[in-house]
Amino acid sequence: MFLQGLDLPEVLVEVEKRGSSFDELLTIPEQDDWIYSDGKSTSCIAFILEMYKEAGLFDPIASSVQVTEFTVSLLGSLVSVFWTAVLRFFNFTPTQFIGSIEHI
C-alpha cells in the first residue's frame, strides 16, 4: 500500500497529494485480506464470522462480505437468524427446543 512505512504527518501529506482527505481515508472499509506489519489482525467477532464465511454461511454473496465490518450486535442478530433457521429445518419451534433441553 502507498502508505506503508509512513508516520501520521507523512500519511496526511500523501493522502492530500492524491486528492483525498484524512476523513475519507478513515471511511475506507477494512478488508478481510489486509495484512498489517505485525501480520493478519482480527477481532474475536471477525474470527467467528470468518469461520462462518469459510463454512459457506454467506454463500452466494461471500465474496462481497467483509467480516471485519460486522459489529457485536450484528453478529448477535446473525446468530439468532442462523439458529432459528436450523431449528426450522429440523421442524422445531424455539419453545420445543428449549423444552427438550430442560427434560434431558
C-alpha positions as CSV (number, residue, x, y, z in Angstrom):
1,M,0.0,0.0,0.0
2,F,1.2,3.5,-0.7
3,L,1.1,4.5,3.0
4,Q,3.3,1.6,4.3
5,G,6.1,2.8,6.5
6,L,4.9,6.4,6.8
7,D,4.2,8.1,10.1
8,L,1.0,10.1,10.6
9,P,2.2,13.5,9.3
10,E,3.6,11.8,6.2
11,V,0.3,9.9,5.7
12,L,-1.6,13.2,5.8
13,V,0.7,14.8,3.2
14,E,0.5,11.7,0.9
15,V,-3.3,11.5,1.2
16,E,-3.7,15.1,0.2
17,K,-1.2,14.7,-2.7
18,R,-3.6,12.0,-4.0
19,G,-6.6,14.3,-3.9
20,S,-8.2,12.9,-0.8
21,S,-8.6,13.7,2.9
22,F,-7.8,12.0,6.1
23,D,-11.5,11.9,6.8
24,E,-12.1,10.0,3.6
25,L,-9.2,7.7,4.4
26,L,-10.8,6.8,7.7
27,T,-14.0,5.8,6.0
28,I,-12.4,3.1,3.8
29,P,-13.8,-0.2,5.0
30,E,-11.2,-2.6,6.3
31,Q,-10.7,-5.6,4.0
32,D,-10.6,-9.2,5.4
33,D,-7.4,-9.9,3.4
34,W,-5.3,-6.9,4.7
35,I,-2.1,-7.9,6.3
36,Y,-0.5,-5.5,8.7
37,S,3.2,-5.0,9.6
38,D,2.7,-7.4,12.5
39,G,0.7,-9.9,10.5
40,K,-3.0,-10.5,9.9
41,S,-5.2,-8.9,12.6
42,T,-8.7,-9.7,13.6
43,S,-11.2,-9.4,16.4
44,C,-12.9,-12.3,18.0
45,I,-16.1,-11.3,16.2
46,A,-14.3,-11.2,12.8
47,F,-12.7,-14.6,13.6
48,I,-16.1,-16.2,14.3
49,L,-17.6,-14.7,11.2
50,E,-14.6,-15.7,9.1
51,M,-15.3,-19.3,10.1
52,Y,-18.9,-18.9,9.1
53,K,-17.8,-17.4,5.8
54,E,-15.4,-20.3,5.1
55,A,-18.2,-22.8,6.0
56,G,-20.4,-21.3,3.3
57,L,-22.9,-19.4,5.6
58,F,-22.7,-16.3,3.4
59,D,-22.9,-18.1,0.0
60,P,-23.6,-17.0,-2.7
61,I,-22.5,-13.5,-1.6
62,A,-19.4,-14.5,0.4
63,S,-17.0,-12.6,-1.9
64,S,-18.7,-9.3,-1.1
65,V,-18.9,-9.9,2.7
66,Q,-16.2,-8.2,4.8
67,V,-16.4,-9.8,8.2
68,T,-14.2,-7.1,9.7
69,E,-17.1,-4.6,9.2
70,F,-19.5,-6.5,11.5
71,T,-20.5,-5.2,14.9
72,V,-21.3,-7.2,18.1
73,S,-25.0,-6.5,17.7
74,L,-25.0,-7.5,14.1
75,L,-23.3,-10.8,15.0
76,G,-25.9,-11.4,17.6
77,S,-28.7,-10.9,15.1
78,L,-26.9,-13.1,12.6
79,V,-26.5,-15.9,15.1
80,S,-30.2,-15.6,16.1
81,V,-31.3,-15.9,12.5
82,F,-28.9,-18.8,11.9
83,W,-30.2,-20.9,14.8
84,T,-33.8,-20.1,14.0
85,A,-33.2,-21.4,10.5
86,V,-31.5,-24.6,11.9
87,L,-34.5,-25.2,14.3
88,R,-37.0,-24.7,11.5
89,F,-35.0,-27.1,9.3
90,F,-35.4,-29.8,11.9
91,N,-39.1,-28.8,12.5
92,F,-38.6,-27.5,16.0
93,T,-40.0,-24.3,17.3
94,P,-37.8,-22.5,19.8
95,T,-40.0,-23.4,22.7
96,Q,-40.0,-27.1,21.7
97,F,-36.2,-27.0,21.6
98,I,-35.8,-25.3,25.0
99,G,-38.4,-27.7,26.5
100,S,-36.4,-30.7,25.2
101,I,-33.2,-29.4,26.8
102,E,-34.9,-28.9,30.2
103,H,-36.1,-32.6,30.2
104,I,-32.7,-34.1,29.5
